Amino acid sequence: MKKLMIALAAIGIVALMVWGYYQAIYVAPTEATMGEVQRIFYYHVPNAMLCFLFFAISFVASILFLAWRRSAPSRALVADAWALAGAEVGVVFCTVVLITGPLWGKPVWGIWWTWDARLTTTLVLWLIYVSYLLLRKFAAGPQMQTLAAVLSIFGALDVPIVYMANRWWRTQHPSPVFFGGDDSGIKDPQMLAAFGWNVLAWGFWGLAILLIRVYVERRQQAIDTANAAAALAAD
């Protein structure tokens, strides 16, 4: 039954992604100013929103790890697994944002990259969480998880700065599509539907990967705990 449920979930996620692609490429009308290249929007913006979500998961889990690491070590390990998984999935989505942004920007702006506030703070966010993953990969010792949790919390502080960058400063990046306080947002219902379907599809995909990574990390923690216990017994 468990394998059947996993298979059905996988089929559902694939179906959502295919439907989102169909809506973005074939159903949504061509944008009058930018033309076909604007269709990158249906992937660029959902991935940006979702990278914020998964970094937020890492942020909350890191706080819980720091709160529980002495009083409830077993719960702290669960939180640590969620923090690591959230950071990993967030980096994947943030990488897509940094790739699709220049692909969209070159035809529209005439340049691949500009060091404006939105783009620079997004790159800084990506670098912080890549540093977090490198720390988790190559550092060792009892303080590694604590240092990683602090780094995750520090990185998450950049998320609201990224979000507000093109509201606080004049940037090359377009004005906010949603909640921007003006009439620049998308109003066409077919465009909104294509956007919504892709947020849903990639959100479920990200959630599935997150749960898989939490499961794998918890298994690894169990193995590490068993190995440590065996080493102590041998001594």
Protein Blocks (a to p, Z undefined) as FASTA:
>chain_A
ZZmmmmmmmmmmmmmmmmmmmmmmmmpccdfklommlmmmmmmmmmmmmmmmmmmmmmmm
mmmmmmmmmmmmmlmmmmmmmmmmmmmmmmmmmmmmmmmmmmmmmmmnopabdcdfklmm
mmmmmmmmmmmmmmmmmggcjklmmmmmmmmmmmmmmmmmmmmmmmmpccfbdcdfbhnl
pakbcfbfklmmmmmmmmmmmmmmmmmmmmmmmmmmmmmmmmmmmmmmmmmmmZZ
